[in-house]
Amino acid sequence: VYQGATMDSLQKQSILSDTIAKQCRFNSYDGSRLAYSLNDQVVVLDTATRSSSSANGGYRELCRVSVPACADFVLSPKGTFLATFEKPMTSPTGTTE
């Protein structure tokens, strides 16, 4: 996940994580929350303040939620709620569990 909005400047931006993110979302109210999904978890960062720490590009990690089959996720407009959507699991017989 990279900090920055344009593809042209992507290589000049600091790296938030060296793991490939599946999806990334800001909350729409004030942009103070950034969430991104990895293979088996969703990470939420506080983007309102930034420190000199190199972890997460200096942004404070608010939570890391284990979601093994995350298909999509959304942040509430104020960034206080995270909703995740998982793919239905199918059994070997083909039925949805």
C-alpha positions as CSV (number, residue, x, y, z in Angstrom):
1,V,0.0,0.0,0.0
2,Y,1.4,3.4,-1.0
3,Q,0.7,6.8,0.3
4,G,-0.2,9.2,-2.5
5,A,-3.0,9.7,-5.0
6,T,-1.5,9.7,-8.4
7,M,0.1,6.9,-10.4
8,D,2.7,9.3,-11.8
9,S,4.1,10.0,-8.3
10,L,3.7,6.5,-7.0
11,Q,7.4,5.7,-7.0
12,K,8.2,8.8,-5.0
13,Q,5.7,8.0,-2.2
14,S,6.5,6.3,1.1
15,I,5.6,2.6,1.5
16,L,2.9,1.9,4.2
17,S,3.3,-1.9,3.9
18,D,5.5,-4.2,1.7
19,T,2.6,-6.7,1.5
20,I,0.3,-6.5,-1.5
21,A,-3.0,-5.1,-0.5
22,K,-6.2,-6.5,-2.1
23,Q,-8.3,-3.4,-1.5
24,C,-7.9,0.0,0.1
25,R,-10.6,2.5,1.4
26,F,-10.7,5.9,3.1
27,N,-13.8,6.9,5.2
28,S,-15.8,9.6,3.4
29,Y,-16.4,12.0,6.2
30,D,-13.0,13.5,6.7
31,G,-10.5,10.9,5.4
32,S,-9.0,10.3,8.9
33,R,-9.2,6.5,8.5
34,L,-7.6,4.3,6.0
35,A,-8.4,0.6,5.8
36,Y,-6.7,-2.0,3.6
37,S,-7.1,-5.7,3.2
38,L,-4.4,-8.3,3.0
39,N,-4.9,-12.0,2.3
40,D,-6.5,-12.8,5.6
41,Q,-7.0,-9.6,7.5
42,V,-8.1,-6.0,7.3
43,V,-5.9,-3.2,8.8
44,V,-7.3,0.2,9.9
45,L,-5.0,3.2,10.3
46,D,-5.5,6.6,11.8
47,T,-4.3,9.1,9.1
48,A,-5.2,12.3,11.1
49,T,-1.8,12.4,12.6
50,R,1.6,11.1,11.5
51,S,4.7,10.3,13.6
52,S,8.3,9.7,12.6
53,S,7.8,5.9,13.1
54,S,8.5,3.9,10.0
55,A,5.8,1.4,10.7
56,N,2.7,1.9,8.5
57,G,4.3,5.1,7.0
58,G,4.1,6.7,10.4
59,Y,0.3,6.3,10.7
60,R,-1.0,4.7,13.9
61,E,-2.6,1.3,13.5
62,L,-6.1,1.3,15.1
63,C,-6.9,-2.3,14.6
64,R,-6.1,-5.5,12.7
65,V,-9.1,-7.8,12.1
66,S,-8.7,-11.4,11.0
67,V,-11.0,-12.0,8.0
68,P,-9.9,-15.2,6.2
69,A,-12.3,-14.9,3.2
70,C,-12.8,-11.1,2.9
71,A,-14.5,-10.3,-0.3
72,D,-15.1,-6.6,0.4
73,F,-15.2,-4.1,3.3
74,V,-16.5,-0.6,4.0
75,L,-15.8,2.0,6.6
76,S,-18.7,4.0,8.0
77,P,-18.7,7.7,7.0
78,K,-17.2,8.9,10.3
79,G,-14.7,6.0,10.4
80,T,-16.1,4.5,13.6
81,F,-17.4,1.2,12.1
82,L,-15.9,-1.4,9.8
83,A,-18.1,-3.9,8.0
84,T,-16.6,-6.9,6.2
85,F,-18.1,-9.2,3.7
86,E,-16.9,-12.7,3.3
87,K,-17.3,-15.2,0.5
88,P,-19.7,-18.0,1.3
89,M,-17.8,-21.2,2.1
90,T,-18.9,-24.3,0.1
91,S,-18.6,-27.8,1.4
92,P,-17.1,-30.6,-0.7
93,T,-20.7,-31.6,-1.7
94,G,-21.2,-28.1,-3.2
95,T,-23.6,-26.8,-0.6
96,T,-23.1,-23.4,1.0
97,E,-22.4,-23.5,4.7
